[in-house]
Structure formats: structure tokens, C-alpha cells
Amino acid sequence: MNDKSRLKEETVKNDMVQNSFVIGILVSKYNRKLKESLKHLNDLGGIYKKGLQVGAFSLEGINRDKQMIKGFLYDGGIWKPSTFSMPDAIINRISLNHKWESFFSKTLGSRMVNNFTFNKWEMYKWLSINSNLRKHLPITQLVNCNQDIIDFLGKYNEGIIKPISGTYGKGIVKVSKHEENFKVDANRQKKEENSLCLNHEELEVYLNTKFKSGKYIIQQVINLYVGKRPIDFRLIMVKVGIGEWRDLGLIARKGNKNEIVSNIGLVKRGDLALRNLLSIPRNEAIETRKKMTQVSFDAVKEMERYRGCNGNLGNLGIDLALDRNQNLWIIEINHRNPRHQMAVDAGEDEIYFNSNKLIMDYVHKLAENR
């Protein structure tokens, strides 16, 4: 099982340590992006385990017929260009289309962490089947045409429009109905961007220029504001060696004044923020924190169950929020490179270190059980 004599290229013989497992990190679709990202992978590559090598690669570097990869192997603090066989287990950090999902499923089964891709709409559809989870989900509708947005506003007066596959808060717009007019607030990337006040016809023109059919959702607005600043939470979850989920910690994000989302703003230690930012009594904060963990566990297990026997998530950031009535909401499940680095920004270096160590331990265990 550990014999690397099957490798067919001489470069591989030079690069590989015999009788070792190779853990792969799928970093990007193309080699150019892979090279740019290597410097951000040292914390993973540098986690030494006897009998383990770490390789980084892109989809472009895979020869599917030969089951060979041109990428980089981590060696003594340096990522060296290398050619190696298909890794024994893989940490996936990108979106996969159905063709690549099928390839990795046939090649590795469940030995790829985060081996399936889902968008915001799919997350809502899958989780809303579970009645216990549905109550923690903002009402959500897929936007197939402008009339879907108009009808949603007619029923709820306001809504948040989001790209179904967007990240970092980009492309998010809040639309509110005010008598015969509509107020439009974009998640501002520039300070000079202002709200728009549009009539029905102007709103139609705006929607036609901004949103493509089937690429956006509209969601119920959840009041997350404290002192005019939105606050939400990132729960960091990874699987440990035996495949059980572990809650590593909570990070609070406090957005800029009057922003729609908290992606651009301050990060703080989450457990303290529950009490200090939201002014929740200590006992209530403890119970709320436990509830965050349980709801997150239930949600990720439901996602894996929906995906099927080979579905394997293992490295996630769950975005959660509390409204003014202390109701808990699931905002998003981040599975494409969930950016645990934000824990360092919040002064929680240990959370970040543990997330890397435990995910490598888990993937190593997957490789051993091939």
C-alpha cells in the first residue's frame, strides 16, 4: 500500500520519499494561481508528521489518464516543483464542477475533504428539508426573473439579494419598499457609494443591469445591528482523526457603520463578544454558545447526509447571527477555503494552529485507511 514503485516518471523517484503517504492540497484551477498561493500554504505544509509528504497542485496539473500530477512538494520550508502520483488523500480548497466531483469520487471516494461543492441556494434547499434546521434559516427564494424580487418585496417589504456563489460580501444588495418607491443599498466597496431611491420602472432597469436569472437569491432581512453596525459570528469546525466534528472556536465580526454585512470590519473573540457586544447575560451567553455548536453540527451532518455516502466535509466556517430577539440564524456554510486565518486577526492564534493540525491529522488518517 505504501510502495511507490508504481510511479512511472523518473522525476517522481527523485522527489518522493519512499514508503510515505502523500497528502494533496487542491489549491486552484490553474497553475498560475497555484504559484501565487504557495506562500499561504506554509502553515499546512510545515506540519511535520513522520511518513507524510504534502503536495500542492491545481486541476490543470492533473493527468487523469496516468493519475499523475505536476505540482509542488513541501521540503524543508520550500515548495519544490515536483511530479507525483495521485495523493492518498486530499484537502480541497476550490469549487468543483460535476465532472471533477465525479473524477475525485471515483478516484478517492471519501478520502477528499470538502469533496463536493454547493452554493447558497443549494444549502438552503438541503437544510430546509429538516424542520429543526428550517427555523434557523432566513426565508430564501431563487431569483429567476425581476418579478420574483418584486413579489418578495410585496410580501416582506425588504430583502437581501446575494449571488448564489459569491464570497467576501461582494455583489450583495439590500432593497426596501417605501410606498411606491424602492430604496437600494449596496454593500459598499467604496465609501462614496450611496443609497438609491428608485421608482418601479427605474428599479426594473437597475435589476436588469445587475442581476442574471438563476444566479442570485433574495433573502429575508435579519436585523443584526448593534449601534448601527452589523455583527455576526464565524464558528470554525474541522473533523478530527476519527472523523468526528470538533468546534474549535468562535470569531465575532463587527461591520462598518450602516453596512449591510460584516465582511469588511473588525474581528473579535467570539465568546467575549456574545456578552460584551450583544450585552447578553453570562448564563444566557453560555447557553447560546452551546446552541450555536449544536445547530452547526446538525447542519453539516445534514449536508453530508444529503450528498450521500461519499460526501465528506471536514473543514468549515459556519456563519451565524443573532437577531434582536436572540433568535439564532444560519447565514452561510463556507467550505471553499474557509479562511481560518481570521482567528489570528482576532487574537486567537491557537484556534488557527489547531485547525491546521487537526485537519492534517484527519487527512492523514484517511490516507492510512485507503
Order of alpha helices (4+ residues) and beta strands (2+ residues): alpha-beta-alpha-alpha-beta-beta-beta-beta-beta-alpha-beta-alpha-alpha-beta-alpha-beta-beta-beta-beta-alpha-beta-beta-beta-beta-beta-alpha-alpha-beta-beta-alpha-alpha
